[in-house]
Amino acid sequence: MKKIASLFLISIILAGCSNSSNIPIDPLLKLFEEEGITLSKTDPIKESIFSQSLNGVRPRAYSDGVSYYYFFAYSNEKKVSRALKQFEKKTASMDLINHHKYPMNNLLLFYIYNPNEQKDLDTTIKKVQDRYINTKK
């Protein structure tokens, strides 16, 4: 009986855990494409602070051939907020490379770019951000 109760408890705990790989980001990738930014899945840069886990979630890495885009998918907006706070705390004393942060409902995007190689796409990404947020309302 104790084994059954233990198994039941474990299954409840596991069911409550979210797996970010099950949260689709395809609609967001399509919006990027519509704005002229084609992203391809890539391996994250292992030593980068942006490729580290935030609030228990590992990012999905994409590139446009020059810049990197790290997508963190959470089950809700509150977890995005916690992830941003965790990132700020982790990096408070660091001198970070050029980047922008874009919270979008349950998604968090870090855009990392080199101004010597590519213009800053912040304005275009903000359009994508606005469109994504408005489609989820």
C-alpha positions as CSV (number, residue, x, y, z in Angstrom):
1,M,0.0,0.0,0.0
2,K,2.9,2.4,0.8
3,K,4.4,1.7,-2.6
4,I,1.1,2.6,-4.3
5,A,0.8,5.8,-2.3
6,S,4.4,6.7,-3.1
7,L,3.9,6.1,-6.8
8,F,0.7,8.2,-6.7
9,L,2.5,11.1,-5.0
10,I,5.4,11.0,-7.4
11,S,3.0,11.0,-10.4
12,I,1.2,14.1,-9.0
13,I,4.5,15.9,-8.5
14,L,5.7,15.0,-12.0
15,A,2.5,16.1,-13.5
16,G,2.8,19.5,-11.9
17,C,6.3,20.1,-13.4
18,S,6.2,21.9,-16.7
19,N,8.4,20.9,-19.6
20,S,9.3,24.0,-21.7
21,S,10.1,21.8,-24.7
22,N,6.3,21.0,-24.9
23,I,5.5,24.7,-25.1
24,P,5.4,25.6,-28.8
25,I,7.2,28.7,-30.1
26,D,6.4,28.1,-33.8
27,P,3.8,30.9,-33.9
28,L,6.5,33.3,-32.7
29,L,9.0,32.0,-35.2
30,K,6.4,32.6,-38.0
31,L,6.0,36.2,-36.9
32,F,9.8,36.7,-37.1
33,E,9.7,35.3,-40.6
34,E,6.9,37.7,-41.6
35,E,9.1,40.6,-40.4
36,G,12.0,39.4,-42.5
37,I,14.0,37.6,-39.9
38,T,14.6,33.9,-40.7
39,L,15.7,32.0,-37.6
40,S,17.3,28.5,-37.7
41,K,17.7,26.3,-34.6
42,T,21.3,26.1,-33.4
43,D,23.3,24.9,-30.5
44,P,23.5,27.3,-27.6
45,I,26.9,28.7,-26.8
46,K,27.8,26.7,-23.8
47,E,29.9,29.3,-21.9
48,S,27.3,32.1,-22.5
49,I,25.2,33.3,-19.5
50,F,22.3,33.4,-21.9
51,S,22.4,29.7,-22.5
52,Q,22.1,28.8,-18.8
53,S,19.0,27.7,-17.2
54,L,16.6,30.4,-15.8
55,N,13.9,29.5,-13.3
56,G,14.4,25.8,-14.1
57,V,14.1,26.2,-17.9
58,R,16.9,25.8,-20.5
59,P,16.6,28.0,-23.5
60,R,16.1,27.0,-27.1
61,A,18.8,28.7,-29.3
62,Y,18.2,30.1,-32.7
63,S,20.3,32.2,-35.1
64,D,19.8,34.5,-38.1
65,G,23.3,33.7,-39.2
66,V,24.9,36.6,-37.3
67,S,23.0,37.1,-34.0
68,Y,21.6,34.7,-31.4
69,Y,18.1,34.4,-30.0
70,Y,17.5,32.5,-26.8
71,F,13.9,31.5,-26.2
72,F,12.7,30.5,-22.7
73,A,9.2,29.0,-22.6
74,Y,7.3,28.9,-19.3
75,S,3.8,27.8,-18.3
76,N,2.8,31.3,-17.3
77,E,3.8,35.0,-17.1
78,K,4.7,34.8,-13.4
79,K,7.5,32.4,-14.2
80,V,8.8,34.8,-16.8
81,S,8.9,37.5,-14.3
82,R,10.8,35.3,-11.8
83,A,13.2,34.3,-14.6
84,L,13.9,38.0,-15.4
85,K,14.6,38.7,-11.7
86,Q,16.9,35.7,-11.5
87,F,18.8,36.9,-14.6
88,E,19.2,40.4,-13.2
89,K,20.5,39.0,-9.9
90,K,22.9,36.6,-11.7
91,T,24.3,39.3,-13.9
92,A,24.2,42.4,-11.7
93,S,28.0,42.6,-11.4
94,M,28.7,41.4,-15.0
95,D,29.7,43.4,-18.0
96,L,27.4,41.8,-20.6
97,I,27.6,41.8,-24.4
98,N,25.0,43.7,-26.4
99,H,21.6,42.2,-25.8
100,H,17.9,43.0,-25.4
101,K,15.3,41.2,-23.3
102,Y,11.7,40.7,-24.5
103,P,9.1,39.2,-22.2
104,M,6.1,38.0,-24.3
105,N,3.3,36.5,-22.2
106,N,4.7,33.1,-21.2
107,L,7.9,33.4,-23.3
108,L,11.2,35.3,-22.7
109,L,13.6,36.1,-25.5
110,F,17.1,37.3,-25.2
111,Y,18.5,38.8,-28.4
112,I,22.3,38.9,-28.6
113,Y,23.9,40.9,-31.3
114,N,27.3,42.3,-32.4
115,P,26.8,46.0,-33.6
116,N,30.0,45.6,-35.8
117,E,28.4,42.8,-37.8
118,Q,24.7,43.7,-37.9
119,K,22.4,46.6,-37.2
120,D,20.4,46.3,-34.0
121,L,17.0,44.7,-34.8
122,D,15.4,46.0,-31.6
123,T,12.6,47.9,-33.5
124,T,11.7,44.9,-35.6
125,I,11.7,42.5,-32.7
126,K,9.5,44.9,-30.7
127,K,7.0,44.7,-33.6
128,V,7.1,40.9,-33.3
129,Q,6.7,41.2,-29.5
130,D,3.6,43.4,-29.9
131,R,2.1,41.2,-32.5
132,Y,2.7,38.0,-30.4
133,I,1.3,39.6,-27.2
134,N,-1.8,40.8,-29.1
135,T,-2.5,37.4,-30.7
136,K,-2.5,35.8,-27.2
137,K,-5.1,38.2,-25.7
